[in-house]
């Protein structure tokens, strides 16, 4: 997978999970993809202060991104 394909697939994954975050007053932005294996995102809005944002990040965002781009090893929130 090229770096452009990785970016497009990560964006598709974020588009899939974004409606759930927005329904709670939050959102997510892609910051960077490093070495084709590490994704940095920024949780926004109500997601910033949410007590379950680490769970959302790991079980929701990371799982969805890995479904689209299996070689991603980690997803990091850089808020």
N, CA, C and O atoms as a DFTB+ gen file, in Angstrom:
316 C
 N C O
     1  1       0.845      -1.178       0.000
     2  2       0.000       0.000       0.000
     3  2       0.891       1.242       0.000
     4  3       1.805       1.355       0.817
     5  1       0.623       2.166      -0.912
     6  2       1.408       3.389      -0.962
     7  2       1.024       4.307       0.200
     8  3      -0.003       4.103       0.847
     9  1       1.856       5.315       0.458
    10  2       1.545       6.239       1.549
    11  2       0.243       6.994       1.279
    12  3      -0.496       7.319       2.208
    13  1      -0.033       7.269       0.007
    14  2      -1.291       7.947      -0.348
    15  2      -2.491       7.029      -0.083
    16  3      -3.521       7.487       0.409
    17  1      -2.363       5.740      -0.406
    18  2      -3.437       4.780      -0.135
    19  2      -3.653       4.627       1.369
    20  3      -4.791       4.532       1.829
    21  1      -2.572       4.605       2.126
    22  2      -2.693       4.508       3.586
    23  2      -3.460       5.707       4.116
    24  3      -4.392       5.557       4.907
    25  1      -3.063       6.907       3.674
    26  2      -3.742       8.131       4.135
    27  2      -5.224       8.101       3.765
    28  3      -6.075       8.414       4.597
    29  1      -5.535       7.729       2.529
    30  2      -6.939       7.672       2.092
    31  2      -7.737       6.673       2.918
    32  3      -8.877       6.949       3.293
    33  1      -7.149       5.513       3.205
    34  2      -7.854       4.503       3.987
    35  2      -8.017       4.920       5.445
    36  3      -9.040       4.621       6.060
    37  1      -7.027       5.603       6.003
    38  2      -7.171       6.120       7.374
    39  2      -8.289       7.150       7.410
    40  3      -9.091       7.163       8.345
    41  1      -8.351       8.014       6.403
    42  2      -9.432       9.015       6.336
    43  2     -10.800       8.331       6.218
    44  3     -11.771       8.789       6.821
    45  1     -10.884       7.243       5.448
    46  2     -12.145       6.492       5.340
    47  2     -12.543       5.928       6.706
    48  3     -13.714       5.955       7.084
    49  1     -11.560       5.421       7.432
    50  2     -11.835       4.881       8.765
    51  2     -12.339       5.982       9.692
    52  3     -13.291       5.773      10.444
    53  1     -11.707       7.146       9.643
    54  2     -12.142       8.259      10.493
    55  2     -13.540       8.722      10.091
    56  3     -14.348       9.080      10.948
    57  1     -13.825       8.715       8.791
    58  2     -15.169       9.089       8.331
    59  2     -16.222       8.115       8.854
    60  3     -17.365       8.503       9.097
    61  1     -15.835       6.842       9.026
    62  2     -16.770       5.847       9.549
    63  2     -17.083       6.093      11.024
    64  3     -18.227       5.933      11.448
    65  1     -16.085       6.477      11.799
    66  2     -16.288       6.640      13.240
    67  2     -16.729       8.059      13.623
    68  3     -17.287       8.261      14.701
    69  1     -16.483       9.036      12.751
    70  2     -16.789      10.442      13.043
    71  2     -18.250      10.680      13.464
    72  3     -18.474      11.427      14.417
    73  1     -19.249      10.085      12.804
    74  2     -20.642      10.349      13.222
    75  2     -20.919       9.974      14.683
    76  3     -21.707      10.642      15.353
    77  1     -20.279       8.914      15.176
    78  2     -20.479       8.518      16.566
    79  2     -19.888       9.561      17.508
    80  3     -20.482       9.884      18.537
    81  1     -18.711      10.091      17.152
    82  2     -18.075      11.118      17.979
    83  2     -18.876      12.414      17.928
    84  3     -19.064      13.075      18.950
    85  1     -19.345      12.775      16.737
    86  2     -20.111      14.008      16.578
    87  2     -21.445      13.946      17.304
    88  3     -21.946      14.977      17.755
    89  1     -22.030      12.762      17.427
    90  2     -23.304      12.644      18.137
    91  2     -23.150      12.957      19.622
    92  3     -24.124      13.278      20.303
    93  1     -21.910      12.860      20.121
    94  2     -21.629      13.216      21.514
    95  2     -20.966      14.587      21.629
    96  3     -20.466      14.943      22.696
    97  1     -20.957      15.356      20.548
    98  2     -20.380      16.693      20.575
    99  2     -18.874      16.720      20.380
   100  3     -18.222      17.707      20.722
   101  1     -18.316      15.650      19.836
   102  2     -16.878      15.593      19.614
   103  2     -16.547      15.451      18.141
   104  3     -17.421      15.506      17.275
   105  1     -15.274      15.269      17.884
   106  2     -14.808      15.045      16.516
   107  2     -13.381      14.514      16.582
   108  3     -12.812      14.383      17.666
   109  1     -12.807      14.210      15.425
   110  2     -11.444      13.689      15.353
   111  2     -10.803      14.190      14.072
   112  3     -11.450      14.273      13.028
   113  1      -9.515      14.524      14.166
   114  2      -8.754      14.970      13.003
   115  2      -7.491      14.140      12.866
   116  3      -6.874      13.765      13.863
   117  1      -7.111      13.855      11.632
   118  2      -5.852      13.172      11.362
   119  2      -4.732      14.196      11.415
   120  3      -4.786      15.217      10.729
   121  1      -3.721      13.928      12.222
   122  2      -2.571      14.825      12.325
   123  2      -1.447      14.326      11.423
   124  3      -0.927      15.086      10.606
   125  1      -1.069      13.062      11.563
   126  2       0.005      12.526      10.728
   127  2      -0.011      11.011      10.730
   128  3      -0.644      10.372      11.570
   129  1       0.706      10.455       9.763
   130  2       0.959       9.017       9.706
   131  2       2.471       8.871       9.611
   132  3       3.082       9.326       8.644
   133  1       3.072       8.241      10.609
   134  2       4.524       8.121      10.667
   135  2       4.965       6.710      10.313
   136  3       4.474       5.737      10.884
   137  1       5.889       6.603       9.372
   138  2       6.479       5.330       8.955
   139  2       5.439       4.309       8.490
   140  3       5.711       3.108       8.493
   141  1       4.276       4.763       8.100
   142  2       3.237       3.852       7.628
   143  2       2.685       2.922       8.681
   144  3       1.966       1.976       8.362
   145  1       3.023       3.187       9.967
   146  2       2.570       2.264      11.013
   147  2       2.016       2.949      12.255
   148  3       1.430       2.287      13.111
   149  1       2.188       4.250      12.366
   150  2       1.733       4.977      13.550
   151  2       0.885       6.168      13.108
   152  3       1.325       7.006      12.320
   153  1      -0.331       6.223      13.628
   154  2      -1.254       7.296      13.262
   155  2      -1.427       8.229      14.448
   156  3      -1.690       7.785      15.566
   157  1      -1.278       9.527      14.196
   158  2      -1.528      10.534      15.231
   159  2      -2.827      11.247      14.883
   160  3      -3.013      11.740      13.770
   161  1      -3.723      11.287      15.871
   162  2      -5.009      11.946      15.698
   163  2      -5.198      12.948      16.828
   164  3      -4.500      12.910      17.841
   165  1      -6.155      13.842      16.630
   166  2      -6.504      14.793      17.677
   167  2      -7.999      14.688      17.942
   168  3      -8.822      14.968      17.070
   169  1      -8.335      14.277      19.164
   170  2      -9.739      14.257      19.565
   171  2     -10.141      15.691      19.874
   172  3      -9.368      16.440      20.472
   173  1     -11.351      16.077      19.468
   174  2     -11.794      17.462      19.590
   175  2     -13.151      17.545      20.267
   176  3     -13.834      16.538      20.452
   177  1     -13.528      18.769      20.633
   178  2     -14.832      19.016      21.232
   179  2     -14.991      18.298      22.552
   180  3     -14.073      18.287      23.372
   181  1     -16.167      17.690      22.767
   182  2     -16.434      16.989      24.022
   183  2     -15.529      15.790      24.237
   184  3     -15.413      15.299      25.360
   185  1     -14.884      15.310      23.181
   186  2     -13.973      14.157      23.327
   187  2     -12.737      14.519      24.153
   188  3     -12.116      13.640      24.749
   189  1     -12.377      15.795      24.193
   190  2     -11.170      16.208      24.910
   191  2     -11.281      15.896      26.398
   192  3     -10.367      15.308      26.976
   193  1     -12.380      16.280      27.016
   194  2     -12.523      16.089      28.451
   195  2     -13.251      14.812      28.841
   196  3     -13.500      14.572      30.022
   197  1     -13.589      14.004      27.866
   198  2     -14.366      12.796      28.146
   199  2     -13.527      11.771      28.898
   200  3     -12.382      11.503      28.536
   201  1     -14.103      11.209      29.937
   202  2     -13.366      10.248      30.761
   203  2     -13.143       8.915      30.062
   204  3     -12.307       8.124      30.500
   205  1     -13.869       8.655      28.992
   206  2     -13.687       7.382      28.280
   207  2     -12.948       7.564      26.957
   208  3     -12.989       6.674      26.108
   209  1     -12.265       8.713      26.762
   210  2     -11.645       8.943      25.461
   211  2     -10.520       7.959      25.153
   212  3     -10.294       7.659      23.980
   213  1      -9.807       7.445      26.148
   214  2      -8.776       6.442      25.875
   215  2      -9.411       5.135      25.404
   216  3      -8.880       4.463      24.520
   217  1     -10.546       4.781      25.998
   218  2     -11.252       3.584      25.560
   219  2     -11.779       3.787      24.136
   220  3     -11.689       2.887      23.301
   221  1     -12.329       4.972      23.866
   222  2     -12.816       5.293      22.524
   223  2     -11.675       5.215      21.527
   224  3     -11.830       4.683      20.428
   225  1     -10.534       5.746      21.918
   226  2      -9.378       5.752      21.028
   227  2      -8.929       4.337      20.700
   228  3      -8.695       4.016      19.535
   229  1      -8.806       3.488      21.714
   230  2      -8.296       2.127      21.501
   231  2      -9.339       1.205      20.873
   232  3      -9.059       0.559      19.863
   233  1     -10.531       1.135      21.455
   234  2     -11.497       0.150      20.977
   235  2     -12.284       0.629      19.771
   236  3     -12.754      -0.189      18.981
   237  1     -12.437       1.928      19.613
   238  2     -13.200       2.432      18.478
   239  2     -12.328       2.877      17.330
   240  3     -12.375       2.304      16.242
   241  1     -11.529       3.906      17.576
   242  2     -10.733       4.506      16.507
   243  2      -9.652       3.554      16.010
   244  3      -9.551       3.309      14.808
   245  1      -8.845       3.018      16.916
   246  2      -7.741       2.153      16.497
   247  2      -8.258       0.902      15.790
   248  3      -7.705       0.490      14.770
   249  1      -9.305       0.305      16.323
   250  2      -9.862      -0.900      15.718
   251  2     -10.384      -0.607      14.302
   252  3     -10.176      -1.403      13.386
   253  1     -11.051       0.519      14.130
   254  2     -11.593       0.879      12.821
   255  2     -10.475       1.172      11.827
   256  3     -10.540       0.742      10.675
   257  1      -9.446       1.903      12.267
   258  2      -8.324       2.199      11.378
   259  2      -7.628       0.908      10.954
   260  3      -7.280       0.747       9.785
   261  1      -7.424      -0.015      11.903
   262  2      -6.748      -1.278      11.577
   263  2      -7.575      -2.135      10.625
   264  3      -7.021      -2.945       9.882
   265  1      -8.894      -1.963      10.642
   266  2      -9.750      -2.686       9.701
   267  2      -9.449      -2.230       8.270
   268  3      -9.435      -3.041       7.344
   269  1      -9.209      -0.932       8.100
   270  2      -8.907      -0.372       6.782
   271  2      -7.432      -0.497       6.409
   272  3      -7.102      -0.683       5.238
   273  1      -6.543      -0.394       7.402
   274  2      -5.096      -0.420       7.159
   275  2      -4.457      -1.342       8.203
   276  3      -3.996      -0.873       9.244
   277  1      -4.429      -2.649       7.929
   278  2      -3.965      -3.629       8.927
   279  2      -2.532      -3.415       9.432
   280  3      -2.209      -3.845      10.539
   281  1      -1.667      -2.762       8.646
   282  2      -0.289      -2.595       9.100
   283  2      -0.114      -1.483      10.137
   284  3       0.982      -1.317      10.671
   285  1      -1.162      -0.723      10.431
   286  2      -1.063       0.292      11.475
   287  2      -0.889      -0.411      12.815
   288  3      -1.662      -1.301      13.170
   289  1       0.136       0.001      13.551
   290  2       0.446      -0.625      14.828
   291  2      -0.109       0.127      16.027
   292  3      -0.436      -0.474      17.050
   293  1      -0.216       1.459      15.893
   294  2      -0.714       2.232      17.031
   295  2      -1.400       3.501      16.559
   296  3      -1.108       4.039      15.491
   297  1      -2.328       3.959      17.400
   298  2      -3.008       5.225      17.184
   299  2      -2.801       6.057      18.436
   300  3      -3.109       5.620      19.545
   301  1      -2.277       7.262      18.246
   302  2      -1.907       8.132      19.376
   303  2      -2.732       9.405      19.306
   304  3      -2.849      10.021      18.247
   305  1      -3.309       9.800      20.447
   306  2      -4.014      11.058      20.552
   307  2      -3.010      12.141      20.946
   308  3      -2.311      12.002      21.950
   309  1      -2.936      13.203      20.174
   310  2      -1.968      14.260      20.436
   311  2      -2.620      15.554      20.936
   312  3      -2.120      16.649      20.677
   313  1      -3.725      15.419      21.644
   314  2      -4.418      16.619      22.124
   315  2      -3.562      17.391      23.009
   316  3      -3.975      18.436      23.510
